[in-house]
Amino acid sequence: MTIIVNKSKIRIFSGATVGDAVLRWAVRNRLDISKVSSIQVTDKWGHPLDNAAPLSENQIIKIINP
């Protein structure tokens, strides 16, 4: 499935969670993956998301503090 993370399209497996998407985004952007669990994520309206939250096709999320 495709989701949007900080205005970038990310292809990820169906059934992925927010944490999976953040990890994929971090690897793609060559960031330190040891800090993935402390990254804050919101939905497109600014509501905080838990790393275990499920994602759906074309969902938009924003990483606040990479």
MARBA-3410 file (N, C-alpha, C, O; in Angstrom, 1 decimal):
66
0.8,-1.2,0.0,0.0,0.0,0.0,0.9,1.2,0.0,2.1,1.2,0.3 ~ 0.3,2.3,-0.3,1.0,3.6,-0.4,0.5,4.5,0.7,-0.7,4.7,0.9 ~ 1.4,5.2,1.5,1.0,6.2,2.4,1.9,7.4,2.2,2.9,7.3,1.4 ~ 1.5,8.5,2.8,2.3,9.7,2.6,2.9,10.1,3.9,2.2,10.4,4.9 ~ 4.2,10.2,4.0,4.9,10.6,5.2,5.7,11.9,4.9,6.6,12.0,4.0
5.3,13.0,5.6,6.0,14.3,5.3,6.0,14.6,3.8,7.1,15.0,3.3 ~ 4.9,14.5,3.2,4.7,14.8,1.7,5.5,13.9,0.8,5.6,14.3,-0.4 ~ 6.0,12.8,1.3,6.7,11.8,0.4,5.9,10.5,0.4,5.5,10.0,1.4 ~ 5.7,10.0,-0.8,5.0,8.7,-0.9,5.9,7.6,-0.5,7.1,7.5,-0.9 ~ 5.4,6.7,0.3,6.1,5.5,0.8,5.3,4.3,0.5,4.1,4.2,0.8
5.9,3.3,-0.1,5.3,2.0,-0.4,5.6,1.1,0.8,6.8,1.0,1.2 ~ 4.6,0.5,1.4,4.8,-0.3,2.5,3.8,-1.5,2.5,2.8,-1.4,1.8 ~ 4.1,-2.5,3.2,3.2,-3.7,3.1,1.8,-3.4,3.8,1.7,-2.6,4.7 ~ 0.8,-4.1,3.3,-0.5,-4.0,3.8,-0.5,-4.5,5.2,0.1,-5.6,5.5 ~ -1.2,-3.8,6.1,-1.2,-4.2,7.5,-0.1,-3.5,8.4,0.0,-3.8,9.5
0.6,-2.6,7.7,1.7,-1.9,8.4,1.2,-1.0,9.5,0.0,-0.5,9.5 ~ 2.0,-0.7,10.5,1.7,0.3,11.6,2.4,1.6,11.4,3.3,1.7,10.5 ~ 2.1,2.5,12.2,2.8,3.8,12.1,4.3,3.6,12.3,5.2,4.2,11.7 ~ 4.7,2.7,13.3,6.1,2.5,13.6,6.8,1.9,12.4,8.0,2.2,12.1 ~ 6.1,1.0,11.6,6.7,0.4,10.4,7.0,1.5,9.4,8.0,1.5,8.7
6.0,2.4,9.2,6.2,3.5,8.2,7.3,4.5,8.6,8.1,4.9,7.8 ~ 7.4,4.8,9.9,8.5,5.6,10.4,9.8,5.0,10.2,10.8,5.7,9.7 ~ 9.9,3.7,10.4,11.2,3.0,10.2,11.5,3.0,8.7,12.7,3.3,8.3 ~ 10.6,2.8,7.8,10.8,2.8,6.4,11.2,4.2,5.9,12.2,4.3,5.1 ~ 10.6,5.2,6.5,10.9,6.6,6.1,12.3,6.9,6.6,13.1,7.6,5.9
12.7,6.5,7.8,14.0,6.8,8.4,15.1,6.1,7.5,16.1,6.7,7.2 ~ 14.9,4.9,7.1,15.9,4.2,6.3,16.0,4.9,5.0,17.1,5.1,4.5 ~ 14.9,5.2,4.4,14.9,5.9,3.1,15.7,7.2,3.1,16.3,7.6,2.2 ~ 15.6,7.9,4.3,16.2,9.2,4.4,17.6,9.2,5.2,18.1,10.2,5.6 ~ 18.1,7.9,5.3,19.4,7.7,6.0,19.5,8.3,7.4,20.5,8.9,7.7
18.4,8.2,8.2,18.5,8.7,9.5,18.8,7.5,10.5,18.7,6.4,10.1 ~ 19.2,7.9,11.7,19.6,6.9,12.7,18.4,6.1,13.1,17.5,6.7,13.8 ~ 18.3,4.8,12.8,17.1,4.1,13.1,17.0,3.7,14.6,15.9,3.3,15.0 ~ 18.0,4.0,15.4,17.9,3.7,16.8,17.0,4.7,17.5,16.6,4.5,18.6 ~ 16.7,5.8,16.9,15.9,6.8,17.5,14.4,6.8,17.0,13.6,7.7,17.3
14.1,5.8,16.2,12.8,5.7,15.6,11.7,5.6,16.6,10.6,6.2,16.4 ~ 11.9,4.9,17.7,10.8,4.8,18.7,10.5,6.1,19.5,9.5,6.2,20.1 ~ 11.4,7.1,19.4,11.2,8.4,20.1,10.6,9.4,19.1,10.4,10.6,19.6 ~ 10.5,9.1,17.9,9.9,10.1,16.9,8.5,10.3,17.1,7.7,9.3,17.3 ~ 8.0,11.6,17.2,6.6,11.9,17.3,5.9,12.0,16.0,6.5,12.6,15.0
4.8,11.4,15.9,4.0,11.3,14.6,2.6,11.8,14.8,2.0,11.5,15.9 ~ 2.1,12.6,13.9,0.7,13.0,13.9,0.0,12.6,12.6,0.6,12.3,11.6 ~ -1.3,12.7,12.7,-2.1,12.5,11.5,-2.2,13.8,10.7,-1.6,14.8,11.2 ~ -2.9,13.9,9.6,-2.9,15.1,8.8,-3.6,16.3,9.6,-3.5,17.4,9.1 ~ -4.3,16.0,10.6,-5.0,17.0,11.4,-4.2,17.4,12.7,-4.6,18.3,13.4
-3.0,16.8,12.9,-2.2,17.2,14.0,-2.4,16.3,15.3,-1.9,16.6,16.3 ~ -3.3,15.3,15.2,-3.5,14.4,16.3,-2.4,13.4,16.5,-1.9,12.8,15.5 ~ -1.8,13.2,17.7,-0.7,12.3,17.9,-1.1,10.9,17.6,-2.3,10.5,17.8 ~ -0.2,10.1,17.0,-0.4,8.7,16.7,0.6,7.9,17.4,1.7,8.2,17.6 ~ 0.1,6.7,17.9,0.9,5.7,18.5,1.7,4.9,17.5,1.1,4.7,16.4
2.9,4.4,17.8,3.6,3.6,16.9,2.9,2.3,16.5,3.1,1.7,15.4 ~ 2.0,1.8,17.3,1.2,0.6,17.1,0.0,0.8,16.3,-0.7,-0.1,15.9 ~ -0.4,2.1,16.0,-1.6,2.4,15.2,-1.5,1.8,13.8,-0.5,2.0,13.1 ~ -2.6,1.2,13.4,-2.6,0.7,12.0,-2.8,1.8,11.0,-3.3,2.9,11.2 ~ -2.3,1.5,9.8,-2.3,2.5,8.7,-3.3,1.9,7.6,-3.6,0.8,7.5
-3.8,2.9,6.8,-4.6,2.5,5.7,-4.1,3.1,4.4,-3.3,4.1,4.4 ~ -4.5,2.6,3.3,-4.1,3.1,2.0,-4.3,4.6,1.9,-5.4,5.1,2.2 ~ -3.3,5.3,1.4,-3.3,6.8,1.1,-3.4,7.6,2.4,-3.8,8.8,2.3 ~ -3.1,7.0,3.5,-3.2,7.8,4.8,-2.0,8.8,4.8,-0.9,8.5,4.3 ~ -2.2,9.9,5.4,-1.2,11.0,5.5,-0.7,11.1,7.0,-1.6,11.3,7.8
0.6,11.0,7.2,1.1,11.2,8.5,2.3,12.2,8.4,2.9,12.3,7.4 ~ 2.6,12.8,9.6,3.6,13.8,9.6,4.6,13.4,10.8,4.1,13.2,11.9 ~ 5.9,13.4,10.5,6.9,13.2,11.5,7.3,14.5,12.0,7.7,15.4,11.2 ~ 7.2,14.7,13.3,7.5,16.0,13.9,8.9,16.3,14.2,9.5,17.4,13.9 ~ 9.6,15.3,14.9,11.0,15.5,15.3,11.9,14.4,14.8,12.3,13.5,15.6
12.3,14.5,13.6,13.1,13.4,13.0,14.5,13.4,13.6,15.3,12.5,13.3
END
